[in-house]
Amino acid sequence: MRLKHFLALAGGLAAFCAVAPAASAAEVAAPGKLVESGRLTYGTAATFRPFEYTVDGKLVGFDIELGAHMAKLMGLEPNPMPMDFKGLIPALQSGRMDLINSAMYIKPERAEQVDFVPYMRVGNEVIVRKGNPRGVNSRDDLCGAKVAVTLGGIQENYAREDDAKCKAAGKTGVEVMTFPTAQDSALAVRTGRADAFYNSTPGAIVQVAEAPDAYEIVGTTFAADTLIGFAVQKGNTDMKAAVEAALKAAVADGTYATLMKKYNLPEAVSLFNN
């Protein structure tokens, strides 16, 4: 059953991205039923930079700005509802909110509980010390190098794949250095213990933004195959259609692309480049 839901979601995404140009703002209809009249209430766990986080007690981030714009396109007031991530789906299912706007990874088990409107893919990046002393332009340049990763994370799998690929080509393998946290892995690069660090695209963007004199991202985004999306109640076709229409309008009017640039998100993670 999980695979069935996930394949249906993938088919819906293909249709969504292939449709005619988006409606104008005046043509975006608000959902017929809302938790609070005149307001688009969405749950968000504001701990995931650059998507949703707080600065001086104020909600900021890509999702926060995109959600506010989409609400306005529907003629509604944005009404964010901060809460712990684990409480988002239960709150949606119980009718406390209209949708989830929290960079939620689309997984088969979640697609059984809620319906998704995808708006971005998440990939991975290669991070090196500022100045790129080893001259790394891609993962192919890391044979014989030391690569830091978080123990047990998906990036460890990628590094071990690179090690095997290098050895199969008759080259020196990658020395995979595992650390308890992403912060420890980043420190290994900063201090020269490691030559590069594999991290998720959001994590890499935050890392470089916080220490631009210490790190830089090189090469292109890789393994960008995890989708994130807005979530609505299962079977709520009215709400899903409204969110899809507002998202298309935000893409058409340039807001989506503007926010991508503002929050330093690479073009490779966009679903709307074509």
PyMOL commands that set and color helices and strands:
alter all, ss='L'
color gray80, all
select helices_A, chain A and resi 2-18+25-27+62-73+85-93+108-111+139-142+154-168+182-190+201-210+237-252+255-262+267-269
alter helices_A, ss='H'
color red, helices_A
select strands_A, chain A and resi 39-44+53-55+58-60+77-82+99-105+114-129+146-150+175-179+196-200+215-233
alter strands_A, ss='S'
color yellow, strands_A
deselect
rebuild
show_as cartoon
